[in-house]
Amino acid sequence: MELKETEKRLLEAVSHIVENDGFTK
């Protein structure tokens, strides 16, 4: 259960970074 929450948070953080850095480049 804890791993799933961590994975979801990591995915959200990565998605945010990609949206900020990925779309900018």
Backbone as numpy.savetxt, mean C-alpha at the origin, in Angstrom:
# Nx Ny Nz CAx CAy CAz Cx Cy Cz
-4.87 -14.12 11.57 -5.72 -12.90 11.57 -4.83 -11.65 11.57
-3.81 -11.67 12.39 -2.94 -10.47 12.46 -2.20 -10.27 11.13
-1.81 -11.36 10.53 -1.06 -11.26 9.27 -1.94 -10.61 8.20
-3.22 -10.99 8.19 -4.13 -10.42 7.18 -4.22 -8.91 7.36
-4.33 -8.46 8.60 -4.44 -7.01 8.85 -3.15 -6.31 8.40
-2.03 -6.92 8.68 -0.75 -6.31 8.29 -0.64 -6.26 6.77
-1.08 -7.32 6.13 -0.99 -7.35 4.66 -1.88 -6.27 4.07
-3.07 -6.11 4.65 -3.99 -5.09 4.12 -3.38 -3.70 4.30
-2.76 -3.46 5.45 -2.16 -2.14 5.70 -0.99 -1.93 4.75
-0.21 -2.95 4.54 0.95 -2.82 3.64 0.46 -2.53 2.22
-0.57 -3.24 1.80 -1.10 -3.03 0.44 -1.61 -1.60 0.30
-2.28 -1.11 1.35 -2.80 0.27 1.28 -1.65 1.27 1.20
-0.61 1.02 1.98 0.55 1.94 1.96 1.22 1.89 0.59
1.40 0.72 0.07 2.05 0.58 -1.26 1.19 1.26 -2.31
-0.11 1.05 -2.23 -1.02 1.66 -3.22 -0.90 3.18 -3.16
-0.82 3.71 -1.95 -0.72 5.17 -1.80 0.60 5.67 -2.38
1.67 4.95 -2.11 2.99 5.37 -2.62 3.00 5.29 -4.14
2.45 4.22 -4.68 2.43 4.05 -6.14 1.60 5.16 -6.77
0.49 5.50 -6.14 -0.37 6.56 -6.69 0.36 7.90 -6.66
1.16 8.11 -5.64 1.87 9.39 -5.52 3.13 9.41 -6.39
3.91 8.35 -6.31 5.18 8.32 -7.04 4.99 7.71 -8.43
4.16 6.70 -8.52 3.95 6.03 -9.81 3.32 6.96 -10.84
2.26 7.62 -10.45 1.57 8.49 -11.41 2.38 9.74 -11.71
3.16 10.18 -10.74 3.97 11.39 -10.96 5.01 11.11 -12.04
5.64 9.94 -11.98 6.69 9.60 -12.95 5.99 9.11 -14.21
